[in-house]
Amino acid sequence: MSALFSSINLDSPLALYSIPVVWFSSFYPNTLKFLAIDKAIGYNNVQPRSNASKNLKERFSADEIAKFERMEGAHLNGNEAMPLWFAAVLAGYATGLDNRWLNKMALTYVGIRFAYNTIYIHFNDIGKGWFRSFLFFLGLSYPLRILFKAASVTASK
């Protein structure tokens, strides 16, 4: 096993691993929401989407309900951003972009997504909201840069 890890470096083709990690970053906020609701009042797994319409006000404080809404928002935002990231990574490999550069882009993007989710879920003031928006647009720049570079490589052939 150590031989496997000793051969891994930034020149290895690692950015593809960011695809399942980004998928995870999209789904864990909703899982946290599910666990909190399930622990407190039970979760309807026959009609799981009905859990959003349960009368949560009887069992949870306004702050907890707001946090559930932010968890849902982080989840939906991740779902919206995910296809662009997947396309960018695949386009990067298909056009032969440099592994080291793709890996740095992937590591940074993953870090931004986790920071974005943390701020989205746990902070509820306008200043942090603006910072969250900043992180969203910063994160958006990474798949776009990969796609533009891949397009440039393709156009120059």
PyMOL commands that set and color helices and strands:
alter all, ss='L'
color gray80, all
select helices_A, chain A and resi 2-6+15-41+48-53+56-58+62-94+99-122+126-155
alter helices_A, ss='H'
color red, helices_A
deselect
rebuild
show_as cartoon
